[in-house]
Amino acid sequence: MRHVEDLPEHPQLLADYLDRWADEAPDRTWIARRGADGDWIEVSYGRARNQARAAGAALLNMGLGPDRPLLILSENSLEHAIFGIACAYVGIPYAPISPAYSLVSEGAAKAKGSVETLNPGAIFADDGATCAEALQVLVKGDCKAITARNHVAGAARYDDLLAHDPAEAEAARAMLTPDTVVKYLFTSGSTGSPKAVINTNRMICAMQAMVRDCYSFLETEPPVVLNWAPWNHTAAGNKIAYLVLTNGGTYYIDDGRPVPGKFDETLRNLREIACTWYFNVPIGYDMLARELARDKVLAETFYSRLNMMFYAGAGMAQHTWDKLMKIGRETTGHDVLLATGLGSTETAPFALAWTDLEETAGNVGVPSRGLTLKLVPTDGKLELRLKGPSITPGYYGAPEKTAEVFDDEGFYCMGDALRPADPEDFSRGFYFDGRVAENFKLSTGTWVAVGAVRAKLVDDLSGLVRDAVIVGENESQLGALLWLSDVARQMPPDELKAALSERLTSAAKASTGSASRVRRARILAQEPTLDRGEVTEKGSLNQRALRAGNAGEIDRLYRSDEGVIIA
C-alpha cells in the first residue's frame, strides 16, 4: 500500500534548513527556555547558526568526527540544542541518551553500554556537579568531558567552545551528503537490549517532508511548539524538534512534566504560549483536559492558534478524546484536529498518519507519502512492515541485529500489528493491534491481542484506571493489573472496588470471547519505571517486562481471591 504520488522534492540536509532560516529570518526565535528568573531566554536563528559554526569547529578541533561522535547526557536545554545543530552542521554524529541512565540506573549500565558501542570523542553534560559521578565512570582514554556549568576538573567549558574560530565549520559543511549521519538514537530496549539506530540527513529530511505533506499549514505558518518530551527519544528529538527547525518555527522548552508536582509548570507555560501544534502523551492530555474544563481562560489561550493536537506513546482513553474535542468546539466554534500516528525510532519516526476528523480515538492512519506498507499475516494478526527513504539503514556496529529486522524484500519489520478500520477499504486507516512479541496464548491455545485488549479495558473502566497490564499466559482466562487514576484514588475503598467490579463485569458480558474478556484484576501500587525497562520515556508500557517483573502479583491474581476484583 502506498500513495500514487511521490514524496515532493525537499532539501536533504538539516544544515540547509538552518542556513535558510538564518538568512530569511535571522531575528526570529528558534528555541527558548525559562531562565532562573522566570523570563524566557531566546536563541534566534541567526545566533543559532553563529553558535553552531563555532561549536562545530571547536568539536572538530577536539578530534571529533564521523567515527568519534559526541555523547550528550543532558536533559533538554539550550546548550543541548546548540550542540545538536552544531554536529549536524559539520558532520559529527551525536547521541543524546537518557539522563536517567547516568543519574538513576545502578552502575550507569546503559550509559556505559552507549559509550562502549559508540566510542565517543567527547561527552557533554549541562551540569558538571549533577553528572560528576557519571562523567568519572564514562570519560576514559582520549574521550573528553564538556560542561556548561558547575564544571568538573579537566572538562572543556561550553562557553569557550562558542568563542572558537568558526572557519573550519564551513569546510566541513561543504562535505555533507544526504547519507551523512546526524545522530544515533538508542531504542528503549523494550524488545531487547538498547540498539544505536542510525539517523541520516536523508531519512530525517524525508520524514519532515512527509510531515509537511500531511500538515500543510506548516508551510504557511511557522509552527509554535511548547514541549517537554526528551530529545533522546525520537518523537521529540526528531519529529518535533526538526518540525520546528525545517519550517522556521519556534520551540519553547517546557520544564514541566505530566506528573504530579511538575504539571503546574506546563500549565504556567501554556497560559503564556499559544501553540499552533501541540504534542503530549495520553496521560498528559488527561491532566490537561481536566484543567481546560475548569479554566476557561486557559482554554481560550490554548485553542487560540491551535491547528492540531497530536498524541503518541500509548492509546488515548475515549473519555479523554471526547473531553478534548468538546472543549475545543465550545472554545473555538469548530472542531480542532486531534490525531495520532504510528512509527518507531527506526522510521525517524513519522510513518503512518491520519488527518481526518474522527469521533473515536486510535486511528493511526495510512502510510505517509514516499513509504510503502506491507502487511504480513502472523499468528492471526497483520504485521506491519515498511520501506522508504525515512527508514534507518540499520544499527550502528550491529550488522546481525540489522539483518534481523529487514525481510528479504528490504522491508523494515516493525513488530507491530494493524487492524483495518474498514476491512473493505484499507484507505480508511488502521488501528494499532498490539506488538506481535507482546501477544500470548491462553491455555486454550487462543491468541490474545494484548494491545487491543488493553485499550478496550482502559476505556471500559472509564476514567478509573490510567493503564493496565494484560496477563493470563497459559491460564484459562484473562486478567489485568491496574494503575488507578487520580479520580479513583480519591474514592472510598469499598466504593472503588464496587465501581471497578461493576464496570469489569459489564465489559466482560459485552466481550465476544475468552481472548478479549478480562475476568480478574488487581490494583498495582508500584509504578512502572524506566530503570526496570517497564516503561519508555514516551509513556508506553513494556507489557512483557511488566509481566515478568510482577510474577508474584500475577500468581496472587490467579491463586487467591484476596484483593482481586472479579467480573
C-alpha positions as CSV (number, residue, x, y, z in Angstrom):
1,M,0.0,0.0,0.0
2,R,1.4,3.4,-1.0
3,H,0.4,6.8,-2.3
4,V,0.3,7.2,-6.0
5,E,2.2,10.5,-5.9
6,D,5.9,10.5,-4.9
7,L,7.2,12.5,-2.0
8,P,7.7,16.1,-3.0
9,E,11.3,17.4,-3.6
10,H,12.9,18.8,-0.5
11,P,16.3,19.8,0.9
12,Q,18.1,16.7,2.2
13,L,20.5,18.3,4.7
14,L,19.4,19.8,8.1
15,A,22.2,22.4,7.6
16,D,20.3,23.7,4.5
17,Y,17.3,24.5,6.7
18,L,19.4,26.2,9.4
19,D,21.0,28.3,6.7
20,R,17.7,29.1,5.1
21,W,16.0,30.5,8.2
22,A,19.2,32.2,9.4
23,D,19.2,34.0,6.1
24,E,15.5,34.7,5.8
25,A,14.5,35.3,9.4
26,P,17.8,35.8,11.4
27,D,16.0,37.5,14.3
28,R,13.1,35.0,14.7
29,T,13.3,32.9,17.8
30,W,14.3,29.3,17.1
31,I,14.4,28.0,20.7
32,A,13.7,29.3,24.1
33,R,13.8,28.2,27.7
34,R,12.9,29.9,31.0
35,G,15.9,31.1,33.0
36,A,16.3,31.1,36.7
37,D,14.4,34.5,36.9
38,G,11.4,33.0,35.1
39,D,11.9,35.0,31.9
40,W,12.4,33.3,28.6
41,I,15.9,33.1,27.3
42,E,15.7,33.1,23.5
43,V,18.1,32.0,20.7
44,S,17.4,33.4,17.3
45,Y,18.1,31.6,14.0
46,G,20.9,33.9,13.2
47,R,22.5,33.5,16.6
48,A,22.0,29.7,16.4
49,R,23.9,29.4,13.2
50,N,26.8,31.5,14.5
51,Q,27.0,29.4,17.7
52,A,26.6,26.2,15.7
53,R,29.6,27.1,13.4
54,A,31.8,28.0,16.4
55,A,30.8,24.9,18.5
56,G,31.1,22.6,15.4
57,A,34.6,23.9,14.6
58,A,35.7,23.5,18.2
59,L,34.4,19.9,18.3
60,L,36.3,19.1,15.1
61,N,39.4,20.7,16.6
62,M,39.0,18.3,19.6
63,G,39.2,15.3,17.3
64,L,35.5,14.5,16.9
65,G,34.2,13.4,13.5
66,P,32.3,10.6,11.8
67,D,33.9,7.9,13.8
68,R,34.1,9.8,17.1
69,P,30.7,11.2,17.9
70,L,29.5,13.4,20.7
71,L,27.5,11.8,23.6
72,I,25.0,14.1,25.3
73,L,23.9,13.2,28.8
74,S,21.8,16.3,29.5
75,E,18.1,16.9,29.5
76,N,16.5,19.3,27.0
77,S,18.4,22.6,27.2
78,L,19.6,25.5,25.0
79,E,23.1,24.1,25.2
80,H,21.9,20.7,24.2
81,A,20.1,22.2,21.2
82,I,23.1,24.2,20.0
83,F,25.4,21.1,20.2
84,G,22.8,19.1,18.3
85,I,22.6,21.5,15.4
86,A,26.4,22.2,15.5
87,C,27.0,18.5,15.0
88,A,24.5,18.3,12.1
89,Y,26.2,21.4,10.5
90,V,29.7,19.9,10.5
91,G,29.0,16.2,10.1
92,I,29.7,14.9,13.6
93,P,27.2,12.3,14.7
94,Y,25.8,12.8,18.2
95,A,23.9,10.6,20.6
96,P,21.5,12.1,23.2
97,I,21.0,9.5,25.9
98,S,18.6,9.5,28.8
99,P,19.9,11.4,31.7
100,A,18.2,8.8,33.8
101,Y,20.8,6.2,32.6
102,S,23.6,8.3,34.2
103,L,21.7,9.5,37.2
104,V,19.4,6.7,38.3
105,S,20.4,3.3,36.8
106,E,22.5,1.1,39.0
107,G,26.1,1.3,37.8
108,A,25.0,3.5,34.8
109,A,25.0,0.2,32.9
110,K,23.0,1.6,29.9
111,A,25.1,4.7,29.7
112,K,28.3,2.6,29.8
113,G,26.8,0.4,27.0
114,S,26.3,3.5,24.9
115,V,29.9,4.6,25.4
116,E,31.2,1.1,24.5
117,T,29.0,1.0,21.4
118,L,29.9,4.4,20.0
119,N,33.4,5.2,21.4
120,P,32.6,8.9,21.6
121,G,35.3,11.6,21.3
122,A,33.5,13.8,24.0
123,I,30.7,13.6,26.5
124,F,28.7,16.7,27.2
125,A,26.8,17.3,30.5
126,D,25.0,20.6,31.2
127,D,25.7,20.5,34.9
128,G,29.1,19.0,35.9
129,A,28.1,18.6,39.5
130,T,25.0,16.7,38.8
131,C,26.8,14.3,36.4
132,A,30.2,14.2,38.1
133,E,29.9,10.6,39.1
134,A,28.7,9.5,35.6
135,L,31.5,11.5,33.9
136,Q,34.1,9.9,36.1
137,V,32.8,6.5,35.0
138,L,32.2,7.2,31.4
139,V,35.1,9.5,30.3
140,K,38.0,7.2,29.6
141,G,41.1,7.3,27.4
142,D,41.2,10.2,24.9
143,C,37.5,10.9,25.4
144,K,36.9,14.5,26.8
145,A,34.3,15.9,29.1
146,I,32.4,19.2,28.3
147,T,30.3,21.0,30.8
148,A,28.2,24.2,30.7
149,R,28.1,25.0,34.5
150,N,29.5,23.7,37.8
151,H,32.5,22.5,35.9
152,V,34.4,19.4,36.8
153,A,38.2,19.2,36.7
154,G,39.6,18.7,33.2
155,A,36.4,19.4,31.4
156,A,36.2,21.8,28.4
157,R,33.9,24.7,29.0
158,Y,30.8,25.2,26.8
159,D,31.3,29.0,26.6
160,D,34.9,28.6,25.5
161,L,33.8,26.4,22.6
162,L,31.3,29.1,21.4
163,A,34.3,31.5,21.2
164,H,36.2,29.2,18.8
165,D,37.1,30.4,15.2
166,P,34.2,29.1,13.0
167,A,36.3,28.9,9.8
168,E,36.8,25.1,9.9
169,A,33.0,24.6,10.1
170,E,32.4,25.9,6.5
171,A,34.8,23.4,5.0
172,A,33.1,20.6,6.9
173,R,29.7,21.9,5.9
174,A,30.7,21.6,2.3
175,M,31.4,17.9,2.7
176,L,27.9,16.9,4.0
177,T,25.8,14.5,1.9
178,P,22.3,13.1,2.4
179,D,23.9,9.9,3.9
180,T,25.9,11.8,6.5
181,V,24.9,10.5,9.9
182,V,23.2,13.2,12.1
183,K,22.7,11.1,15.3
184,Y,22.4,7.8,16.9
185,L,19.2,7.3,18.9
186,F,19.1,4.4,21.3
187,T,16.0,2.3,21.4
188,S,14.2,2.0,24.7
189,G,15.2,-1.7,24.9
190,S,11.5,-2.8,25.1
191,T,12.3,-5.6,22.6
192,G,15.8,-6.4,23.8
193,S,19.0,-4.6,24.7
194,P,19.1,-0.9,23.5
195,K,20.5,-0.5,20.0
196,A,22.0,2.6,18.3
197,V,19.7,3.5,15.5
198,I,21.5,5.3,12.7
199,N,19.7,8.6,11.7
200,T,21.0,10.2,8.5
201,N,20.2,13.5,6.9
202,R,18.3,11.8,4.2
203,M,15.9,9.9,6.5
204,I,15.2,12.8,8.8
205,C,14.6,15.3,5.9
206,A,12.4,12.8,4.1
207,M,10.4,12.3,7.3
208,Q,9.9,16.0,7.7
209,A,8.8,16.3,4.1
210,M,6.1,13.6,4.9
211,V,5.1,15.7,7.9
212,R,4.6,18.8,5.8
213,D,2.7,16.8,3.2
214,C,0.2,15.7,5.9
215,Y,0.0,19.1,7.8
216,S,0.2,21.7,5.1
217,F,-0.4,24.6,7.5
218,L,3.3,24.2,8.5
219,E,4.3,25.7,5.1
220,T,2.3,28.9,5.5
221,E,2.5,29.5,9.3
222,P,5.8,28.8,11.1
223,P,4.9,26.4,14.0
224,V,5.0,27.4,17.6
225,V,5.5,24.5,19.9
226,L,5.8,24.0,23.7
227,N,7.1,20.6,24.5
228,W,8.6,18.6,27.5
229,A,9.3,15.3,25.9
230,P,13.0,14.2,26.0
231,W,15.2,14.7,22.9
232,N,16.9,11.3,23.4
233,H,13.6,9.9,22.2
234,T,12.7,10.0,18.5
235,A,9.2,11.6,19.0
236,A,10.6,14.9,20.4
237,G,14.2,14.7,19.3
238,N,13.4,14.1,15.6
239,K,9.8,14.7,14.8
240,I,9.0,17.8,17.0
241,A,12.5,19.4,17.1
242,Y,13.0,19.2,13.4
243,L,9.4,20.0,12.6
244,V,10.2,23.4,14.1
245,L,13.6,23.8,12.5
246,T,12.7,22.8,9.0
247,N,9.6,25.1,9.0
248,G,11.2,28.1,10.6
249,G,9.2,27.9,13.8
250,T,9.8,28.4,17.5
251,Y,10.3,25.7,20.1
252,Y,9.7,26.5,23.8
253,I,11.3,24.0,26.1
254,D,8.7,23.0,28.8
255,D,10.4,22.1,32.1
256,G,7.1,20.7,33.3
257,R,6.1,17.1,33.1
258,P,2.7,15.2,33.1
259,V,3.3,14.0,36.6
260,P,2.1,15.4,40.0
261,G,4.2,18.3,41.2
262,K,5.6,19.2,37.8
263,F,2.4,19.7,35.7
264,D,1.9,23.2,37.2
265,E,4.9,24.4,35.2
266,T,3.3,23.1,32.0
267,L,0.1,25.0,32.8
268,R,2.1,28.1,33.6
269,N,3.8,27.9,30.2
270,L,0.5,27.2,28.3
271,R,-1.0,30.3,29.9
272,E,1.7,32.3,28.1
273,I,2.5,30.4,24.9
274,A,-0.3,29.8,22.4
275,C,0.9,26.8,20.3
276,T,-0.1,26.1,16.7
277,W,0.9,22.4,17.0
278,Y,0.7,20.6,20.3
279,F,2.0,17.2,21.4
280,N,1.6,15.2,24.5
281,V,1.2,11.6,25.7
282,P,-2.3,10.4,26.7
283,I,-1.8,10.8,30.4
284,G,-0.6,14.4,29.8
285,Y,-3.8,15.1,27.8
286,D,-5.9,13.6,30.5
287,M,-4.4,16.0,33.0
288,L,-4.7,18.9,30.6
289,A,-8.3,18.2,29.8
290,R,-9.3,18.5,33.4
291,E,-7.6,21.9,33.6
292,L,-9.1,23.1,30.3
293,A,-12.6,22.2,31.5
294,R,-12.0,24.1,34.8
295,D,-10.2,27.1,33.5
296,K,-11.9,28.9,30.6
297,V,-9.1,31.5,30.2
298,L,-6.5,28.7,29.8
299,A,-8.8,27.0,27.2
300,E,-9.1,30.2,25.2
301,T,-5.3,30.7,25.1
302,F,-4.6,27.0,24.4
303,Y,-7.0,26.8,21.4
304,S,-6.5,30.4,20.1
305,R,-3.9,29.5,17.5
306,L,-4.1,25.7,17.6
307,N,-4.2,23.9,14.3
308,M,-4.0,20.4,15.7
309,M,-3.2,18.2,18.7
310,F,-1.1,15.1,18.3
311,Y,-0.7,12.2,20.8
312,A,1.6,9.2,20.8
313,G,3.3,6.7,23.2
314,A,0.1,4.9,24.2
315,G,-3.6,4.6,23.4
316,M,-5.9,7.5,24.4
317,A,-8.9,6.7,26.5
318,Q,-12.2,7.6,24.7
319,H,-13.4,9.8,27.6
320,T,-10.2,12.0,27.3
321,W,-10.7,12.2,23.5
322,D,-14.3,13.2,23.9
323,K,-13.5,15.9,26.5
324,L,-10.7,17.5,24.4
325,M,-13.0,17.6,21.3
326,K,-15.9,19.0,23.3
327,I,-13.8,21.8,24.9
328,G,-12.3,22.6,21.5
329,R,-15.7,23.0,19.9
330,E,-17.0,25.1,22.8
331,T,-14.0,27.4,22.8
332,T,-13.5,27.9,19.1
333,G,-16.8,27.1,17.5
334,H,-15.3,24.4,15.3
335,D,-13.5,21.1,15.5
336,V,-9.8,21.1,16.2
337,L,-8.0,18.1,14.7
338,L,-6.9,15.5,17.3
339,A,-4.8,12.8,15.8
340,T,-2.2,10.1,16.3
341,G,0.0,8.0,14.1
342,L,2.4,5.1,14.3
343,G,6.2,4.9,13.9
344,S,9.3,3.9,15.6
345,T,12.9,5.1,16.2
346,E,13.8,3.2,13.1
347,T,11.3,5.1,11.0
348,A,12.6,8.6,12.0
349,P,9.7,8.3,13.5
350,F,6.8,9.6,11.3
351,A,5.4,6.8,9.2
352,L,1.6,6.2,9.4
353,A,-0.6,9.3,9.9
354,W,-4.3,10.3,9.8
355,T,-5.7,13.7,9.0
356,D,-9.5,13.3,9.0
357,L,-11.6,14.3,11.9
358,E,-12.8,11.2,13.8
359,E,-15.3,10.5,16.5
360,T,-13.2,7.9,18.2
361,A,-9.6,7.6,19.3
362,G,-7.0,5.4,17.9
363,N,-6.9,5.5,14.1
364,V,-3.2,5.6,13.3
365,G,-3.8,6.2,9.6
366,V,-2.2,5.2,6.4
367,P,1.5,5.2,5.2
368,S,2.9,8.7,4.6
369,R,3.7,9.7,1.0
370,G,7.0,8.1,0.0
371,L,6.6,5.0,2.2
372,T,5.4,1.5,1.1
373,L,3.5,-0.6,3.6
374,K,3.3,-4.3,3.6
375,L,1.0,-6.4,5.9
376,V,2.1,-10.0,6.7
377,P,-0.2,-12.5,8.4
378,T,1.5,-13.5,11.6
379,D,-0.2,-15.6,14.4
380,G,-3.6,-14.4,13.2
381,K,-2.6,-10.8,13.1
382,L,-1.4,-8.4,10.3
383,E,2.2,-7.5,11.0
384,L,3.4,-4.1,9.7
385,R,6.4,-3.7,7.5
386,L,7.7,-0.5,5.8
387,K,10.1,0.6,3.1
388,G,11.1,4.1,2.1
389,P,13.6,7.0,2.4
390,S,12.9,7.7,6.0
391,I,13.8,4.1,7.2
392,T,17.1,3.7,9.1
393,P,19.9,2.0,7.2
394,G,20.4,-0.1,10.4
395,Y,22.0,-0.3,13.8
396,Y,25.5,1.1,14.4
397,G,28.1,-1.6,14.9
398,A,25.4,-4.4,14.8
399,P,25.1,-5.9,11.3
400,E,23.5,-9.1,12.7
401,K,20.8,-7.1,14.5
402,T,20.2,-5.0,11.4
403,A,19.7,-8.1,9.3
404,E,17.2,-9.5,11.7
405,V,14.8,-6.5,11.3
406,F,14.7,-6.4,7.5
407,D,12.9,-9.0,5.4
408,D,14.1,-10.5,2.1
409,E,12.4,-7.6,0.2
410,G,14.1,-4.9,2.2
411,F,11.1,-4.0,4.3
412,Y,11.7,-3.0,7.9
413,C,9.7,-5.3,10.3
414,M,8.3,-3.1,13.0
415,G,6.9,-5.9,15.1
416,D,3.5,-4.1,15.4
417,A,0.2,-5.5,14.2
418,L,-2.5,-3.4,12.5
419,R,-6.3,-3.9,12.2
420,P,-8.1,-2.1,9.3
421,A,-10.7,0.5,10.3
422,D,-12.7,-0.9,7.4
423,P,-11.8,-4.4,6.2
424,E,-13.3,-3.5,2.8
425,D,-11.4,-0.2,2.4
426,F,-7.9,0.0,3.8
427,S,-7.6,3.7,2.8
428,R,-9.8,4.4,5.9
429,G,-6.7,3.7,8.0
430,F,-5.7,1.2,10.7
431,Y,-5.8,0.7,14.4
432,F,-2.8,-0.5,16.4
433,D,-3.4,-4.2,17.2
434,G,-0.6,-4.8,19.6
435,R,3.1,-5.8,19.3
436,V,3.5,-9.2,17.9
437,A,6.1,-10.0,20.6
438,E,3.7,-8.9,23.4
439,N,0.9,-11.2,22.4
440,F,0.4,-14.6,24.1
441,K,-1.8,-17.6,24.2
442,L,-4.3,-18.7,26.8
443,S,-4.3,-22.4,27.9
444,T,-7.0,-23.0,25.3
445,G,-4.4,-22.1,22.6
446,T,-6.3,-18.9,21.7
447,W,-4.0,-15.9,20.9
448,V,-4.6,-12.7,22.8
449,A,-4.1,-9.4,21.1
450,V,-2.7,-7.5,24.1
451,G,-2.7,-4.0,22.7
452,A,-6.4,-4.1,21.6
453,V,-7.5,-5.7,24.9
454,R,-5.6,-3.2,27.0
455,A,-7.0,-0.2,25.1
456,K,-10.6,-1.5,25.4
457,L,-10.2,-2.3,29.1
458,V,-9.0,1.2,29.9
459,D,-12.0,2.6,28.0
460,D,-14.4,0.2,29.7
461,L,-13.2,1.2,33.1
462,S,-14.0,4.8,32.1
463,G,-11.7,7.1,34.0
464,L,-11.0,4.8,37.0
465,V,-7.6,3.5,35.7
466,R,-4.6,5.1,34.0
467,D,-3.3,2.0,32.4
468,A,-3.2,-1.8,32.6
469,V,-1.0,-4.9,32.1
470,I,-2.9,-7.7,30.4
471,V,-2.0,-11.1,31.8
472,G,-3.1,-14.7,31.6
473,E,-0.5,-16.6,29.5
474,N,-1.2,-20.3,29.8
475,E,-4.2,-19.5,32.0
476,S,-7.8,-20.3,31.1
477,Q,-9.0,-16.7,31.4
478,L,-7.6,-13.2,31.0
479,G,-6.6,-10.9,33.9
480,A,-5.2,-7.4,34.4
481,L,-3.0,-5.5,36.7
482,L,-4.3,-1.9,37.1
483,W,-2.9,1.5,37.9
484,L,-5.6,3.8,39.3
485,S,-6.4,7.3,38.0
486,D,-6.3,10.3,40.3
487,V,-10.1,10.3,40.5
488,A,-10.1,6.6,41.6
489,R,-7.5,7.3,44.3
490,Q,-9.8,9.7,46.0
491,M,-12.7,7.3,46.2
492,P,-13.5,5.3,49.4
493,P,-12.0,1.7,49.0
494,D,-15.4,-0.1,49.1
495,E,-17.0,2.3,46.6
496,L,-14.0,2.0,44.3
497,K,-14.0,-1.8,44.4
498,A,-17.7,-1.9,43.7
499,A,-17.3,0.5,40.8
500,L,-14.5,-1.4,39.3
501,S,-16.3,-4.7,39.7
502,E,-19.4,-3.3,38.1
503,R,-17.6,-2.0,35.1
504,L,-15.4,-5.0,34.7
505,T,-18.5,-7.3,34.8
506,S,-20.3,-5.1,32.2
507,A,-17.3,-5.2,29.9
508,A,-16.9,-9.0,30.3
509,K,-20.5,-9.5,29.3
510,A,-20.1,-7.4,26.2
511,S,-16.9,-9.3,25.1
512,T,-17.1,-11.8,22.3
513,G,-14.7,-14.5,23.5
514,S,-12.1,-15.6,26.1
515,A,-9.3,-13.7,24.3
516,S,-11.0,-10.4,24.9
517,R,-12.8,-10.9,28.2
518,V,-10.9,-9.8,31.3
519,R,-12.3,-11.7,34.3
520,R,-9.9,-10.8,37.1
521,A,-8.0,-7.7,38.1
522,R,-5.7,-6.5,40.9
523,I,-4.6,-2.9,41.6
524,L,-0.8,-2.2,41.4
525,A,0.7,0.2,43.9
526,Q,4.2,0.2,42.5
527,E,4.6,2.4,39.5
528,P,6.4,1.2,36.3
529,T,9.8,2.6,35.9
530,L,12.3,3.3,33.0
531,D,15.1,1.8,35.1
532,R,13.5,-1.7,35.1
533,G,12.7,-1.4,31.4
534,E,9.0,-1.4,32.2
535,V,8.1,2.0,30.6
536,T,9.6,4.1,27.9
537,E,10.1,7.8,28.2
538,K,7.2,8.5,25.8
539,G,4.9,6.8,28.4
540,S,4.2,3.4,26.7
541,L,4.3,0.2,28.7
542,N,6.5,-2.7,28.0
543,Q,3.9,-5.4,28.7
544,R,6.4,-8.3,28.6
545,A,8.8,-6.7,31.1
546,L,5.9,-5.8,33.4
547,R,4.5,-9.4,33.3
548,A,8.0,-10.7,34.1
549,G,8.5,-8.2,36.9
550,N,5.1,-8.8,38.5
551,A,5.1,-12.6,38.5
552,G,4.2,-12.6,42.2
553,E,1.2,-10.3,41.6
554,I,0.0,-12.4,38.7
555,D,0.3,-15.6,40.8
556,R,-1.8,-14.0,43.6
557,L,-4.3,-12.8,40.9
558,Y,-5.0,-16.4,39.8
559,R,-4.3,-18.3,43.0
560,S,-6.3,-16.2,45.5
561,D,-9.4,-14.0,45.6
562,E,-8.0,-11.6,48.2
563,G,-7.7,-8.1,46.8
564,V,-9.0,-9.4,43.5
565,I,-11.7,-7.7,41.5
566,I,-13.8,-10.4,39.8
567,A,-16.2,-9.9,36.9
